[in-house]
Amino acid sequence: MLAPFFSLPQIPIRSLTRNIMHNMSAVAVQSPKHPKFISVEGADIYSRSKSDGIRFRFVSYNILAQVYVKSCYFPHSPSICLKWKARSQAILAVLKNLEADFFCLQEVDEYDSFYKGNLERCGYSSLYIQRSGQKRDGCGIFFKHEKAELIIEDRIEYNDLVDSIQDDGRVTSASNDVESNKGLSPKTTTADHGDPNDPRVRLKRDCVGIMAAFKLRKPFHHVVIVANTHLYWDPKWADVKLAQAKYLLSRLARFKTLVAEKFECTPSILLAGDFNSTPGDKVYQYLVSGNSCSGFSPESLEDLPLPLCSVYASILGSEPSFTNFTPGFTGTLDYIFLSPSDSIRPVSFLELPDSECPEVIGGLPNFNYPSDHLPIGAEFEITME
């Protein structure tokens, strides 16, 4: 005999409700916030007439490596937002919506298994460097192969700075800001790195960068150098970050010379990444002035390895209030730098939320943003010299 409808067990109904709510949350994760590009002139970028120059869209984004996604690190985040299946699809949706010609991505730890293939199907070729040692994440440059042709690449291993240490323990000029730090917390004195007072140990942080030259072909030929990096994170090791920044600019300057001579051109230069440095600190100051001392003067520009300016600061007058938003830290760590030239200029920038925006309150990642960082970006125009 069939049981009356009203006598059905209640547990499956509650279970069904939970499944429905779970599925609704999963859909929410896969429908993240889609930021827009805003014209420098203040109008929507698509409302302006087309130019005879080369235009390309450039985005930098720390996508948060899944290996670092643990509920203990992000207790403020809904648990479903931290699961790889949901996060990966949300990140992919963000990238597709941005429609950049170049992506500089940091903390990429599923390159072969997810990002390479999925972005290839969207028309991107890519370059990737994994961090040294046992680290699983790295930096990638993804580029629309219809827009840009890769002509040469180079990779940066900041552990190479260890070779600058002389036998007597002194540090050569490439890393002469590295010093001992007696006040390190136990968290930063991990056994796998050894004695933090040894410069060789301090400089071996397993951080990397990648740079490449591309030929843009329409409506005329122009070479652009794109560099992507992720500097060391710990604020107590600012000296190491500064040494990495100096090494980065010296390598980038040499690469520019190589490209200019080999291809008989004057390349434009874009440097992006997570620099783990806030506006005004020594690393930021060096990158925009080439001088780690507060006594910078314009005359010293002639001695810079490579003059750079921040794209957002040049457009808005200051850096964004934050690119990384968690309850423990809110601030700007991500930048796009441009080597100033009469032939290239930003014509739009990617909008960022403010701290009062409902979509970021409580911290990231969440249903609207799949990483603890925000994507930053700009559209550039290159005119014929």
NUTI-518276 format. One record per residue (C-alpha): residue in one letter; x negated, y negated, z. Coordinates in pm, whole numbers, padded with zeros to 5 digits. Layout:
residues N
rest a&x X&y Y&z Z
...
end
This chain:
residues 385
rest m&x 00000&y 00000&z 00000
rest l&x -00131&y -00340&z -00089
rest a&x -00198&y -00573&z 00201
rest p&x 00000&y -00900&z 00209
rest f&x -00186&y -01197&z 00054
rest f&x -00196&y -01385&z 00385
rest s&x -00380&y -01099&z 00557
rest l&x -00690&y -01119&z 00339
rest p&x -01012&y -01146&z 00547
rest q&x -01127&y -01504&z 00608
rest i&x -01501&y -01445&z 00591
rest p&x -01515&y -01406&z 00213
rest i&x -01317&y -01729&z 00178
rest r&x -01568&y -01917&z 00393
rest s&x -01848&y -01749&z 00200
rest l&x -01687&y -01855&z -00126
rest t&x -01663&y -02212&z 00004
rest r&x -02031&y -02210&z 00097
rest n&x -02120&y -02080&z -00249
rest i&x -01914&y -02353&z -00413
rest m&x -02081&y -02621&z -00200
rest h&x -02423&y -02468&z -00271
rest n&x -02356&y -02473&z -00644
rest m&x -02232&y -02833&z -00625
rest s&x -02554&y -02929&z -00446
rest a&x -02760&y -02752&z -00710
rest v&x -02584&y -02951&z -00980
rest a&x -02654&y -03270&z -00787
rest v&x -03024&y -03187&z -00768
rest q&x -03034&y -03133&z -01142
rest s&x -02873&y -03471&z -01212
rest p&x -03139&y -03709&z -01076
rest k&x -03151&y -04085&z -01098
rest h&x -03254&y -04208&z -01444
rest p&x -03450&y -04536&z -01422
rest k&x -03448&y -04777&z -01716
rest f&x -03715&y -04975&z -01894
rest i&x -03666&y -05349&z -01850
rest s&x -03800&y -05600&z -02100
rest v&x -04070&y -05834&z -01976
rest e&x -03855&y -06113&z -02118
rest g&x -03570&y -06005&z -01891
rest a&x -03343&y -05843&z -02151
rest d&x -03282&y -05479&z -02223
rest i&x -03572&y -05340&z -02426
rest y&x -03343&y -05213&z -02703
rest s&x -03180&y -05551&z -02761
rest r&x -03495&y -05705&z -02903
rest s&x -03589&y -05694&z -03269
rest k&x -03850&y -05444&z -03378
rest s&x -04210&y -05552&z -03410
rest d&x -04466&y -05485&z -03683
rest g&x -04708&y -05366&z -03415
rest i&x -04755&y -05022&z -03257
rest r&x -04527&y -04959&z -02963
rest f&x -04558&y -04668&z -02724
rest r&x -04409&y -04576&z -02388
rest f&x -04642&y -04474&z -02104
rest v&x -04541&y -04315&z -01770
rest s&x -04739&y -04204&z -01464
rest y&x -04575&y -03973&z -01210
rest n&x -04689&y -03773&z -00909
rest i&x -04436&y -03493&z -00939
rest l&x -04523&y -03330&z -00601
rest a&x -04686&y -02991&z -00636
rest q&x -04457&y -02711&z -00524
rest v&x -04742&y -02561&z -00322
rest y&x -04714&y -02863&z -00090
rest v&x -04335&y -02845&z -00060
rest k&x -04261&y -02711&z 00285
rest s&x -03964&y -02797&z 00504
rest c&x -04201&y -02886&z 00790
rest y&x -04356&y -03159&z 00570
rest f&x -04019&y -03287&z 00448
rest p&x -03771&y -03226&z 00732
rest h&x -03569&y -03526&z 00610
rest s&x -03503&y -03369&z 00269
rest p&x -03202&y -03146&z 00195
rest s&x -03335&y -02792&z 00179
rest i&x -03199&y -02728&z -00168
rest c&x -03394&y -03029&z -00300
rest l&x -03715&y -02852&z -00202
rest k&x -03650&y -02526&z -00385
rest w&x -03858&y -02479&z -00699
rest k&x -03571&y -02376&z -00924
rest a&x -03378&y -02694&z -00853
rest r&x -03681&y -02927&z -00835
rest s&x -03836&y -02803&z -01158
rest q&x -03518&y -02864&z -01356
rest a&x -03470&y -03206&z -01194
rest i&x -03827&y -03311&z -01278
rest l&x -03787&y -03188&z -01634
rest a&x -03461&y -03386&z -01663
rest v&x -03640&y -03701&z -01544
rest l&x -03922&y -03654&z -01795
rest k&x -03684&y -03591&z -02082
rest n&x -03482&y -03899&z -01998
rest l&x -03789&y -04126&z -01982
rest e&x -03883&y -04031&z -02339
rest a&x -04244&y -04145&z -02292
rest d&x -04506&y -04107&z -02562
rest f&x -04766&y -04044&z -02290
rest f&x -04713&y -03885&z -01948
rest c&x -04989&y -03892&z -01687
rest l&x -04874&y -03639&z -01426
rest q&x -05041&y -03565&z -01094
rest e&x -04994&y -03267&z -00861
rest v&x -04910&y -03034&z -01148
rest d&x -04931&y -02679&z -01010
rest e&x -04704&y -02486&z -01249
rest y&x -04872&y -02598&z -01570
rest d&x -04897&y -02266&z -01754
rest s&x -04577&y -02116&z -01617
rest f&x -04345&y -02415&z -01660
rest y&x -04461&y -02759&z -01771
rest k&x -04675&y -02674&z -02072
rest g&x -04411&y -02466&z -02249
rest n&x -04109&y -02676&z -02157
rest l&x -04271&y -02998&z -02267
rest e&x -04406&y -02836&z -02585
rest r&x -04044&y -02768&z -02676
rest c&x -03980&y -03140&z -02630
rest g&x -04257&y -03232&z -02875
rest y&x -04553&y -03276&z -02639
rest s&x -04906&y -03144&z -02657
rest s&x -05109&y -03155&z -02336
rest l&x -05444&y -03157&z -02158
rest y&x -05486&y -03029&z -01805
rest i&x -05751&y -03004&z -01537
rest q&x -05696&y -02807&z -01218
rest r&x -05853&y -02919&z -00894
rest s&x -06179&y -02762&z -00786
rest g&x -06210&y -02483&z -00533
rest q&x -05896&y -02302&z -00424
rest k&x -05658&y -02589&z -00499
rest r&x -05375&y -02497&z -00734
rest d&x -05262&y -02838&z -00859
rest g&x -05421&y -03080&z -01102
rest c&x -05377&y -03367&z -01346
rest g&x -05220&y -03347&z -01689
rest i&x -05185&y -03577&z -01990
rest f&x -04885&y -03495&z -02206
rest f&x -04853&y -03676&z -02539
rest k&x -04612&y -03679&z -02831
rest h&x -04812&y -03518&z -03109
rest e&x -04606&y -03700&z -03371
rest k&x -04715&y -04031&z -03218
rest a&x -05076&y -03968&z -03120
rest e&x -05363&y -03753&z -03240
rest l&x -05616&y -03631&z -02983
rest i&x -05968&y -03706&z -03104
rest i&x -06190&y -03648&z -02797
rest e&x -06153&y -03570&z -02426
rest d&x -06360&y -03558&z -02109
rest r&x -06299&y -03437&z -01756
rest i&x -06400&y -03574&z -01418
rest e&x -06494&y -03358&z -01120
rest y&x -06549&y -03585&z -00823
rest n&x -06741&y -03304&z -00655
rest d&x -07021&y -03399&z -00897
rest l&x -07085&y -03688&z -00658
rest v&x -07249&y -03434&z -00428
rest d&x -07537&y -03424&z -00678
rest s&x -07605&y -03791&z -00599
rest i&x -07716&y -03698&z -00247
rest q&x -08093&y -03707&z -00216
rest d&x -08293&y -03447&z -00027
rest d&x -08349&y -03678&z 00267
rest g&x -07973&y -03726&z 00311
rest r&x -07960&y -04074&z 00159
rest v&x -07696&y -04153&z -00098
rest t&x -07770&y -04293&z -00442
rest s&x -07589&y -04598&z -00576
rest a&x -07302&y -04399&z -00733
rest s&x -07170&y -04318&z -00387
rest n&x -07350&y -04554&z -00152
rest d&x -07033&y -04633&z 00039
rest v&x -07013&y -04286&z 00191
rest e&x -07085&y -04296&z 00559
rest s&x -07032&y -04082&z 00868
rest n&x -06707&y -04106&z 01061
rest k&x -06718&y -03998&z 01425
rest g&x -06349&y -04064&z 01483
rest l&x -06197&y -03797&z 01259
rest s&x -05896&y -03608&z 01383
rest p&x -05909&y -03225&z 01397
rest k&x -05677&y -03214&z 01094
rest t&x -05948&y -03366&z 00871
rest t&x -06241&y -03164&z 01007
rest t&x -06133&y -02833&z 00859
rest a&x -06381&y -02549&z 00869
rest d&x -06367&y -02489&z 00495
rest h&x -06527&y -02828&z 00433
rest g&x -06789&y -02817&z 00708
rest d&x -06943&y -03106&z 00900
rest p&x -06768&y -03432&z 00801
rest n&x -07077&y -03632&z 00901
rest d&x -07276&y -03470&z 00620
rest p&x -07241&y -03686&z 00304
rest r&x -07244&y -03372&z 00092
rest v&x -06943&y -03246&z 00280
rest r&x -06765&y -03580&z 00274
rest l&x -06793&y -03608&z -00102
rest k&x -06674&y -03255&z -00178
rest r&x -06300&y -03318&z -00179
rest d&x -06201&y -03111&z -00485
rest c&x -06039&y -03409&z -00663
rest v&x -06032&y -03444&z -01040
rest g&x -05944&y -03669&z -01332
rest i&x -05907&y -03639&z -01708
rest m&x -05947&y -03887&z -01993
rest a&x -05895&y -03868&z -02366
rest a&x -05899&y -04085&z -02676
rest f&x -05603&y -04080&z -02912
rest k&x -05553&y -04219&z -03258
rest l&x -05220&y -04395&z -03305
rest r&x -05135&y -04386&z -03673
rest k&x -04820&y -04588&z -03741
rest p&x -04784&y -04853&z -03870
rest f&x -05166&y -04882&z -03861
rest h&x -05454&y -04695&z -03699
rest h&x -05561&y -04781&z -03345
rest v&x -05749&y -04585&z -03078
rest v&x -05629&y -04583&z -02719
rest i&x -05808&y -04421&z -02423
rest v&x -05580&y -04269&z -02160
rest a&x -05719&y -04169&z -01820
rest n&x -05535&y -03994&z -01537
rest t&x -05658&y -03923&z -01186
rest h&x -05564&y -03838&z -00828
rest l&x -05801&y -03968&z -00558
rest y&x -05849&y -03822&z -00211
rest w&x -05556&y -03874&z 00024
rest d&x -05683&y -03925&z 00380
rest p&x -05672&y -04293&z 00491
rest k&x -05955&y -04224&z 00738
rest w&x -06185&y -04138&z 00448
rest a&x -06162&y -04469&z 00263
rest d&x -06535&y -04458&z 00193
rest v&x -06493&y -04137&z -00005
rest k&x -06206&y -04283&z -00206
rest l&x -06415&y -04588&z -00287
rest a&x -06703&y -04368&z -00403
rest q&x -06459&y -04179&z -00624
rest a&x -06323&y -04505&z -00769
rest k&x -06672&y -04626&z -00855
rest y&x -06758&y -04295&z -01019
rest l&x -06430&y -04304&z -01212
rest l&x -06495&y -04648&z -01359
rest s&x -06855&y -04566&z -01446
rest r&x -06746&y -04251&z -01629
rest l&x -06462&y -04434&z -01803
rest a&x -06696&y -04712&z -01916
rest r&x -06939&y -04456&z -02062
rest f&x -06652&y -04279&z -02234
rest k&x -06535&y -04606&z -02386
rest t&x -06884&y -04670&z -02526
rest l&x -06897&y -04318&z -02669
rest v&x -06557&y -04354&z -02836
rest a&x -06636&y -04701&z -02974
rest e&x -06964&y -04584&z -03129
rest k&x -06847&y -04244&z -03252
rest f&x -06528&y -04369&z -03415
rest e&x -06639&y -04726&z -03493
rest c&x -06346&y -04887&z -03315
rest t&x -06247&y -05110&z -03024
rest p&x -06028&y -04884&z -02812
rest s&x -05759&y -04999&z -02573
rest i&x -05781&y -04847&z -02224
rest l&x -05504&y -04733&z -01987
rest l&x -05587&y -04582&z -01649
rest a&x -05311&y -04430&z -01436
rest g&x -05269&y -04209&z -01135
rest d&x -05213&y -04166&z -00766
rest f&x -05500&y -04361&z -00612
rest n&x -05388&y -04302&z -00252
rest s&x -05473&y -04666&z -00189
rest t&x -05248&y -04958&z -00102
rest p&x -05259&y -05302&z -00265
rest g&x -05541&y -05513&z -00126
rest d&x -05749&y -05233&z 00024
rest k&x -06108&y -05172&z -00085
rest v&x -06027&y -04920&z -00356
rest y&x -05756&y -05136&z -00510
rest q&x -05975&y -05445&z -00485
rest y&x -06259&y -05266&z -00658
rest l&x -06040&y -05139&z -00940
rest v&x -05908&y -05486&z -01021
rest s&x -06230&y -05675&z -00953
rest g&x -06511&y -05422&z -00961
rest n&x -06634&y -05556&z -00629
rest s&x -06575&y -05370&z -00303
rest c&x -06678&y -05675&z -00099
rest s&x -06432&y -05949&z -00006
rest g&x -06661&y -06212&z -00153
rest f&x -06562&y -06143&z -00513
rest s&x -06611&y -06425&z -00757
rest p&x -06501&y -06447&z -01122
rest e&x -06864&y -06483&z -01229
rest s&x -06931&y -06123&z -01127
rest l&x -06689&y -05996&z -01392
rest e&x -06984&y -05980&z -01629
rest d&x -07132&y -05705&z -01413
rest l&x -06821&y -05488&z -01397
rest p&x -06838&y -05138&z -01544
rest l&x -06488&y -05198&z -01680
rest p&x -06253&y -05493&z -01620
rest l&x -05899&y -05382&z -01530
rest c&x -05571&y -05541&z -01430
rest s&x -05260&y -05382&z -01281
rest v&x -04970&y -05371&z -01525
rest y&x -04697&y -05414&z -01264
rest a&x -04882&y -05691&z -01081
rest s&x -04945&y -05877&z -01407
rest i&x -04576&y -05856&z -01503
rest l&x -04410&y -05909&z -01164
rest g&x -04673&y -06115&z -00985
rest s&x -04727&y -05841&z -00724
rest e&x -04719&y -05466&z -00692
rest p&x -04391&y -05284&z -00622
rest s&x -04301&y -05259&z -00254
rest f&x -04338&y -04882&z -00271
rest t&x -04398&y -04588&z -00503
rest n&x -04408&y -04329&z -00222
rest f&x -04119&y -04316&z 00026
rest t&x -04102&y -04087&z 00329
rest p&x -04008&y -04155&z 00693
rest g&x -04377&y -04130&z 00783
rest f&x -04507&y -04361&z 00511
rest t&x -04360&y -04606&z 00265
rest g&x -04593&y -04793&z 00034
rest t&x -04749&y -04826&z -00310
rest l&x -05010&y -04565&z -00403
rest d&x -04952&y -04527&z -00778
rest y&x -05073&y -04768&z -01046
rest i&x -05119&y -04822&z -01416
rest f&x -05426&y -05028&z -01501
rest l&x -05498&y -05191&z -01835
rest s&x -05825&y -05321&z -01969
rest p&x -05725&y -05672&z -02082
rest s&x -05735&y -05737&z -02455
rest d&x -05576&y -05972&z -02703
rest s&x -05452&y -05674&z -02903
rest i&x -05241&y -05496&z -02638
rest r&x -04971&y -05621&z -02401
rest p&x -04688&y -05471&z -02195
rest v&x -04341&y -05551&z -02334
rest s&x -04133&y -05362&z -02077
rest f&x -04169&y -05188&z -01743
rest l&x -03989&y -04905&z -01566
rest e&x -03755&y -05031&z -01298
rest l&x -03807&y -04920&z -00938
rest p&x -03554&y -04917&z -00652
rest d&x -03589&y -05135&z -00344
rest s&x -03601&y -04999&z 00009
rest e&x -03234&y -05084&z 00069
rest c&x -03117&y -04882&z -00229
rest p&x -02879&y -04605&z -00111
rest e&x -03055&y -04353&z -00334
rest v&x -03381&y -04374&z -00136
rest i&x -03259&y -04434&z 00219
rest g&x -03376&y -04150&z 00442
rest g&x -03682&y -04074&z 00231
rest l&x -03781&y -03868&z -00071
rest p&x -03747&y -03613&z -00220
rest n&x -03368&y -03602&z -00228
rest f&x -03081&y -03541&z -00469
rest n&x -03171&y -03852&z -00669
rest y&x -03549&y -03823&z -00678
rest p&x -03719&y -03479&z -00699
rest s&x -04060&y -03600&z -00577
rest d&x -04177&y -03806&z -00280
rest h&x -04325&y -04043&z -00541
rest l&x -04145&y -04254&z -00801
rest p&x -04234&y -04255&z -01170
rest i&x -04389&y -04581&z -01291
rest g&x -04424&y -04686&z -01650
rest a&x -04440&y -04949&z -01921
rest e&x -04398&y -04988&z -02292
rest f&x -04695&y -05142&z -02472
rest e&x -04732&y -05321&z -02801
rest i&x -05053&y -05321&z -03000
rest t&x -05099&y -05584&z -03269
rest m&x -05345&y -05566&z -03555
rest e&x -05667&y -05753&z -03479
end
